[in-house]
Every structure is written in C-alpha cells, then in structure tokens.
C-alpha cells in the first residue's frame, strides 16, 4: 500500500455528499500501488507520471474515471462512456458507499487491468480531427475569412475538435452561427474553447 499524498488530503477532508464514498475509493486506489496525485482539482492515480484513473463527483453520482477505459474488457458491464464524443475515458458510477463496498473486488480488478494497460503502453486509437464533421456554417465562415481558416488550422488538434464539437452540438442554425461568431476572436488569438 502506498502512502497518501498530503497535497491530496484536502480533497478528502472537505465535507460533501460523497466524502465517505471518496474515502473508500481512495483506500482501494492506494492499495493498487499507484501514486496519489491531484490533477484538475481531483485525486488522480498515476504510474510513472501517466494518468491511470481519477475520481470525481457530480450531483447524482461519484465516479472512477479510467483514462484508457475504452481498452478495458468490462467483464461486468459497468463502464460508462460519458458522452458520444468521449473516445478514450470510461467511468464507473456510484450512488452510494454501499455500492462501492459491494463492488470492491471488481473495482480492484478493473484498477489492476488499467495498470496492465498502462504498463503495456497501449493507446486508444483516437478519431483524427479531419474525421470530425465541420458544420456548414463554420465551413462557410472559414472560406469567407482566410485569416480565421489559417488560425483554426494552427490550433492543436484537441482545440480544433473542441470547437467542432461545440459548434456541431447546436441543433439550430441560428445557435450554431451565434456560437461561431462568439468564438471567432478566440480562434484568431490561438485559444481553445476552454482557454
């Protein structure tokens, strides 16, 4: 068992609806032999600096998120793909401490499988940016504004995908156009949607 990282303790010390659940998940995570770190404000468990899984909470559930969860076998059918656009990560969701206690042996096996995947250096085959649909409103704007097209092409693939997914998720033309207009300046500045 590893020693808990004091820099992560504040997360587990704060009061909240998932406090007991997070404590149990941390206990299981520490038994896995991974390093206890804090990333994105959440406990993250790493192997030689590589993210293996993290825990986070929402209103209706708390979860273990496996960064390469798409590569896990999921023999128990408990992994959840958060949205259709999430390519690699998968969650196991919990609504009570009781669920975590009951699933503890299964959770340990999923953690060990995730460690094996990381040790093997396996990678999820991600969809390339060019495979994402470009909403016609954005394609028209890129054609009309060469500087925008150049700036968009200079963005990292992840930032490009972020914009494409955000624009495409709007159901109405008017909303897509408004989103595009709102973000033109950010794209020209070389910023991603969340920068």
Beta strands, then each sheet from edge to edge (+ up, - down):
strand 1: 35-39
strand 2: 42-47
strand 3: 50-57
strand 4: 62-66
strand 5: 90-94
sheet 1: 1+ 2- 3+ 4- 5+
end
